[in-house]
Amino acid sequence: MGEFEEGYALLEQKFGNGKDNIITLGTIALQRGESGRPLPVVRGLDAYYEDGVFYVSTNAQSGKMRQIAANPDVFVASCAEMFTASGRGENLGWVMDPKNAALRLKLRAAFAAWYDMANNEKDENCCILAIRLTKGILNVNHWEKLYHMDFVNKAIVENAGIV
């Protein structure tokens, strides 16, 4: 097993297997700050992980989804698992769209404790956000080993560009 595959397997172990993960998502605000520069916006989310993608049930009218529509470049982090990554956000559409049927069932299972309370599936704005990882760093045992991962090319890189 190569180093990328090793790191990828660790991500699956840490985030996969149908878990409800708490991650931090960073986007860029639609408004600019007093300096005139773009402002970052960060929030915690519940996310389901599978094969290099975090999935979130949300509302298409939410601030994060409007920000992602304007700029799909995002950043995710998990302090608990010492993982940071850049990625691309994508609105997969209404949770009840037939193309989302299999994924919707996975989200409902992972988020079973709160899914129905937080989501109105009859509302066509109830959607699935896919966060497709592009580059990331997995820090194992407080700097014992770093995996600088390029998810697009499925390779280890010298610097994932996010430190």
TORKOL-4160 file (C-alpha; in steps of 0.2 Angstrom, whole numbers, padded with zeros to 4 digits, m for minus):
163
<pt num="1" X="0000" Y="0000" Z="0000"/>
<pt num="2" X="0007" Y="0017" Z="m0005"/>
<pt num="3" X="0008" Y="0032" Z="0006"/>
<pt num="4" X="m0008" Y="0040" Z="m0002"/>
<pt num="5" X="m0018" Y="0025" Z="0000"/>
<pt num="6" X="m0012" Y="0023" Z="0018"/>
<pt num="7" X="m0018" Y="0041" Z="0022"/>
<pt num="8" X="m0034" Y="0038" Z="0013"/>
<pt num="9" X="m0038" Y="0023" Z="0023"/>
<pt num="10" X="m0035" Y="0032" Z="0039"/>
<pt num="11" X="m0047" Y="0046" Z="0033"/>
<pt num="12" X="m0060" Y="0032" Z="0030"/>
<pt num="13" X="m0056" Y="0025" Z="0047"/>
<pt num="14" X="m0058" Y="0042" Z="0056"/>
<pt num="15" X="m0073" Y="0049" Z="0046"/>
<pt num="16" X="m0081" Y="0035" Z="0037"/>
<pt num="17" X="m0091" Y="0020" Z="0041"/>
<pt num="18" X="m0108" Y="0030" Z="0042"/>
<pt num="19" X="m0102" Y="0041" Z="0056"/>
<pt num="20" X="m0109" Y="0058" Z="0060"/>
<pt num="21" X="m0094" Y="0069" Z="0060"/>
<pt num="22" X="m0092" Y="0087" Z="0066"/>
<pt num="23" X="m0082" Y="0097" Z="0054"/>
<pt num="24" X="m0078" Y="0116" Z="0052"/>
<pt num="25" X="m0082" Y="0123" Z="0035"/>
<pt num="26" X="m0074" Y="0139" Z="0029"/>
<pt num="27" X="m0082" Y="0150" Z="0015"/>
<pt num="28" X="m0080" Y="0167" Z="0009"/>
<pt num="29" X="m0093" Y="0180" Z="0014"/>
<pt num="30" X="m0103" Y="0189" Z="0000"/>
<pt num="31" X="m0100" Y="0205" Z="0009"/>
<pt num="32" X="m0082" Y="0213" Z="0011"/>
<pt num="33" X="m0075" Y="0219" Z="0027"/>
<pt num="34" X="m0071" Y="0237" Z="0032"/>
<pt num="35" X="m0054" Y="0235" Z="0024"/>
<pt num="36" X="m0063" Y="0231" Z="0007"/>
<pt num="37" X="m0056" Y="0213" Z="0007"/>
<pt num="38" X="m0066" Y="0197" Z="0007"/>
<pt num="39" X="m0071" Y="0190" Z="0024"/>
<pt num="40" X="m0069" Y="0172" Z="0029"/>
<pt num="41" X="m0084" Y="0164" Z="0037"/>
<pt num="42" X="m0082" Y="0148" Z="0047"/>
<pt num="43" X="m0096" Y="0137" Z="0055"/>
<pt num="44" X="m0097" Y="0119" Z="0062"/>
<pt num="45" X="m0107" Y="0106" Z="0053"/>
<pt num="46" X="m0112" Y="0088" Z="0054"/>
<pt num="47" X="m0105" Y="0079" Z="0039"/>
<pt num="48" X="m0105" Y="0061" Z="0032"/>
<pt num="49" X="m0089" Y="0056" Z="0024"/>
<pt num="50" X="m0087" Y="0044" Z="0010"/>
<pt num="51" X="m0073" Y="0042" Z="m0003"/>
<pt num="52" X="m0065" Y="0059" Z="m0002"/>
<pt num="53" X="m0081" Y="0069" Z="0000"/>
<pt num="54" X="m0090" Y="0076" Z="0015"/>
<pt num="55" X="m0109" Y="0077" Z="0013"/>
<pt num="56" X="m0120" Y="0089" Z="0023"/>
<pt num="57" X="m0139" Y="0091" Z="0023"/>
<pt num="58" X="m0144" Y="0109" Z="0023"/>
<pt num="59" X="m0155" Y="0122" Z="0015"/>
<pt num="60" X="m0151" Y="0130" Z="m0002"/>
<pt num="61" X="m0155" Y="0147" Z="0004"/>
<pt num="62" X="m0143" Y="0146" Z="0019"/>
<pt num="63" X="m0128" Y="0158" Z="0019"/>
<pt num="64" X="m0116" Y="0144" Z="0016"/>
<pt num="65" X="m0125" Y="0139" Z="0001"/>
<pt num="66" X="m0126" Y="0156" Z="m0006"/>
<pt num="67" X="m0108" Y="0159" Z="m0003"/>
<pt num="68" X="m0103" Y="0142" Z="m0011"/>
<pt num="69" X="m0114" Y="0147" Z="m0026"/>
<pt num="70" X="m0103" Y="0163" Z="m0028"/>
<pt num="71" X="m0087" Y="0154" Z="m0024"/>
<pt num="72" X="m0086" Y="0135" Z="m0023"/>
<pt num="73" X="m0069" Y="0135" Z="m0015"/>
<pt num="74" X="m0070" Y="0130" Z="0003"/>
<pt num="75" X="m0060" Y="0124" Z="0017"/>
<pt num="76" X="m0064" Y="0110" Z="0030"/>
<pt num="77" X="m0056" Y="0106" Z="0047"/>
<pt num="78" X="m0058" Y="0093" Z="0060"/>
<pt num="79" X="m0049" Y="0098" Z="0076"/>
<pt num="80" X="m0053" Y="0081" Z="0084"/>
<pt num="81" X="m0045" Y="0072" Z="0070"/>
<pt num="82" X="m0031" Y="0085" Z="0066"/>
<pt num="83" X="m0036" Y="0086" Z="0048"/>
<pt num="84" X="m0037" Y="0101" Z="0037"/>
<pt num="85" X="m0042" Y="0102" Z="0018"/>
<pt num="86" X="m0047" Y="0113" Z="0004"/>
<pt num="87" X="m0061" Y="0107" Z="m0007"/>
<pt num="88" X="m0075" Y="0112" Z="m0019"/>
<pt num="89" X="m0093" Y="0114" Z="m0013"/>
<pt num="90" X="m0107" Y="0108" Z="m0024"/>
<pt num="91" X="m0126" Y="0109" Z="m0022"/>
<pt num="92" X="m0132" Y="0091" Z="m0027"/>
<pt num="93" X="m0150" Y="0097" Z="m0026"/>
<pt num="94" X="m0166" Y="0093" Z="m0017"/>
<pt num="95" X="m0164" Y="0078" Z="m0006"/>
<pt num="96" X="m0179" Y="0070" Z="m0013"/>
<pt num="97" X="m0173" Y="0070" Z="m0031"/>
<pt num="98" X="m0172" Y="0052" Z="m0037"/>
<pt num="99" X="m0153" Y="0054" Z="m0041"/>
<pt num="100" X="m0150" Y="0058" Z="m0022"/>
<pt num="101" X="m0160" Y="0043" Z="m0016"/>
<pt num="102" X="m0146" Y="0031" Z="m0011"/>
<pt num="103" X="m0136" Y="0046" Z="m0003"/>
<pt num="104" X="m0151" Y="0052" Z="0006"/>
<pt num="105" X="m0153" Y="0036" Z="0015"/>
<pt num="106" X="m0135" Y="0036" Z="0020"/>
<pt num="107" X="m0137" Y="0054" Z="0027"/>
<pt num="108" X="m0153" Y="0049" Z="0036"/>
<pt num="109" X="m0144" Y="0034" Z="0044"/>
<pt num="110" X="m0129" Y="0044" Z="0049"/>
<pt num="111" X="m0139" Y="0059" Z="0056"/>
<pt num="112" X="m0154" Y="0048" Z="0063"/>
<pt num="113" X="m0154" Y="0056" Z="0080"/>
<pt num="114" X="m0158" Y="0074" Z="0073"/>
<pt num="115" X="m0162" Y="0072" Z="0054"/>
<pt num="116" X="m0181" Y="0074" Z="0054"/>
<pt num="117" X="m0180" Y="0088" Z="0067"/>
<pt num="118" X="m0168" Y="0098" Z="0057"/>
<pt num="119" X="m0174" Y="0095" Z="0039"/>
<pt num="120" X="m0190" Y="0098" Z="0030"/>
<pt num="121" X="m0189" Y="0086" Z="0015"/>
<pt num="122" X="m0205" Y="0093" Z="0007"/>
<pt num="123" X="m0196" Y="0109" Z="0005"/>
<pt num="124" X="m0186" Y="0108" Z="m0012"/>
<pt num="125" X="m0173" Y="0119" Z="m0004"/>
<pt num="126" X="m0168" Y="0105" Z="0008"/>
<pt num="127" X="m0153" Y="0100" Z="m0002"/>
<pt num="128" X="m0137" Y="0090" Z="0000"/>
<pt num="129" X="m0120" Y="0099" Z="0000"/>
<pt num="130" X="m0105" Y="0089" Z="m0007"/>
<pt num="131" X="m0088" Y="0095" Z="m0001"/>
<pt num="132" X="m0076" Y="0087" Z="m0013"/>
<pt num="133" X="m0058" Y="0087" Z="m0006"/>
<pt num="134" X="m0044" Y="0093" Z="m0017"/>
<pt num="135" X="m0029" Y="0094" Z="m0005"/>
<pt num="136" X="m0027" Y="0091" Z="0013"/>
<pt num="137" X="m0016" Y="0087" Z="0028"/>
<pt num="138" X="m0019" Y="0073" Z="0040"/>
<pt num="139" X="m0009" Y="0075" Z="0056"/>
<pt num="140" X="m0006" Y="0058" Z="0065"/>
<pt num="141" X="m0002" Y="0058" Z="0083"/>
<pt num="142" X="0003" Y="0076" Z="0085"/>
<pt num="143" X="0016" Y="0078" Z="0071"/>
<pt num="144" X="0022" Y="0060" Z="0072"/>
<pt num="145" X="0017" Y="0058" Z="0053"/>
<pt num="146" X="0009" Y="0070" Z="0041"/>
<pt num="147" X="0000" Y="0065" Z="0025"/>
<pt num="148" X="0000" Y="0079" Z="0012"/>
<pt num="149" X="m0013" Y="0073" Z="0001"/>
<pt num="150" X="m0018" Y="0078" Z="m0017"/>
<pt num="151" X="m0036" Y="0070" Z="m0018"/>
<pt num="152" X="m0038" Y="0075" Z="m0037"/>
<pt num="153" X="m0022" Y="0066" Z="m0042"/>
<pt num="154" X="m0023" Y="0053" Z="m0028"/>
<pt num="155" X="m0005" Y="0057" Z="m0023"/>
<pt num="156" X="0006" Y="0062" Z="m0009"/>
<pt num="157" X="0013" Y="0080" Z="m0012"/>
<pt num="158" X="0028" Y="0089" Z="m0004"/>
<pt num="159" X="0016" Y="0102" Z="0003"/>
<pt num="160" X="m0002" Y="0102" Z="0001"/>
<pt num="161" X="m0002" Y="0121" Z="0001"/>
<pt num="162" X="m0013" Y="0123" Z="0016"/>
<pt num="163" X="m0001" Y="0125" Z="0030"/>
